[in-house]
């Protein structure tokens, strides 16, 4: 049973007075929707971000929460003709509770980012309203669900004007890249080679729902980080051709970064530079 299920059972067995004494998820996490433009232009993509500011000692979860938790989720509502890409999650951190349960999540703050593309026939007299619902599970010694209705409105211009540049630059750098580090893969094994070894290395798996990752073992020595693991079907569906793995690392200056690795499950591959 994960923490969220336990919380629901617990709330059903304690008194209304005790429940009322718990903080609200909306008080523990403050959500805000922003854009990296102050105006939108016809056919010109821009980014929307949802910034979550988390109370000290509490955390929320990555898209794969790990051994416990619930993924943070955002549902967007767009004007007619607009399109949005998938939400991009910054590299998380490994979190461990007193019982030894390991989770993937964020403390302090995090911003999820999605690319939005307006239609080419967007008119200058229009105003762009983007809204969405963010939902999360925020945990410390207990877990509390929270949600927020969010929105922003932009005028339409011939050319998009930038906004919130520093904030988006900071969080875009924390999104996993798909290149940059030499990577060597064989089924169930990944090695990353460092030119400048980082202070800390962590591995994160994002398999489909019907796939389990087991027997994970990690090691970093000198200029090589290695992870080995076993991929197992959790249902009747066959294994996919690949799974996504993120190697997250903390640099010596304290910066956080990572690389997305698409790990094939059938054939060996060589070094990808």
Secondary structure, DSSP 8 states (H G I E B T S, - for coil): --HHHHHHHHHHHS-HHHHHHS--HHHHEEEEEEESBSEE-TT--EEEEEEEEE-TT-EEEEEEEESS----EEEEE--TT-EE---B-B--EEEE-TT--EEEEEESEEEEEEEEE--TT--TT-EEEEEEEEEEEEESSSEEEEEEEEEEEEEE-SS--B-SHHHHHHHHTTB-BSSSSEEEEETTEEEEE-SS--SEEEEEEE--TTEEEEEEEEEEETTEEEEEEEEEESSSS---SEEEEEEEEE-TTS-EEEEEEEEESSS-EEEE-
